[in-house]
């Protein structure tokens, strides 16, 4: 059978009629920007995450830009982040006038290597942006301790980690602020673009609410140059409904990861590890192999979705050539970029589909020695 990399339509099929009713309700309400749906989702999201404030914005990229500014990041500052992440992470650091400083990642979790972060801190460092990549939480205990020691802000890029936990605390509740994306393929999806800033800091929340609305509280007095970045009511209403499902969806993704192990996938490729204390949500299931081209060809022949996340590290991207990085500077990142393959994982995936994927992989790569 063909197995897609993701199948977002299948997970909403059981309550499609209810989603249609939600859309009709919002359309008939006439409240399309802000209003009770957005306020309701913000309150429910804050309660879920265990934070004081949740501020809806237009998308996850805007969330990062706004949150960086709320933390005082700007021209002349350095911000440490991984080079192994989606481009929005360094892009937004650059967009507020700061300089991304790329640190290597832990080979087991693909999240920031704390000791390399420590080595990259300078007198110009203003913040650290750990990315909870693929749905696993970075080492927030060690990173938070380092940030406190050096007087740095911590902004969690939790775009891929809604519902992930570390030692009982949700991703998004560790730092000075955190950001999320609700892109349709995320674990908590909307059906367009959407984003969120989470924080326990009153000052960050107040400024974020102004920046998302042109730098104004009342549309009359403008105290900042801001953004037009609002989570619309229709997407907020959909998110409120999906929030009721996300824990079950995440639990099933963890079950799929267990099935992969049970089916012998680890005999063929290196499986992602789970750090002590982490409860991952496996937004993506990225395995490692030195036989990536053969694996992907075999999956293509079998109708199995497989793709690369992420193939080109950001410290060697053309846009950052002036920062002076060279190939070999971040060896773990470069190895992961050269060997990683995302295999199918989604909230309705069956054991039979898992077996199809493992069979395709077995046809393409030799057993590990």
Helices and strands as residue ranges (DSSP letters): H 8-12, G 13-15, H 16-29, H 36-49, E 53-57, H 60-70, E 78-82, H 88-95, E 99-103, H 114-120, E 125-129, G 133-135, H 140-150, E 153-157, E 165-166, E 169-170, E 177-181, E 195-199, H 202-211, H 233-243, H 246-262, G 265-267, E 278-279, E 285-288, H 292-302, E 306-307, G 314-316, G 318-323, H 331-339, E 340-343, H 351-364
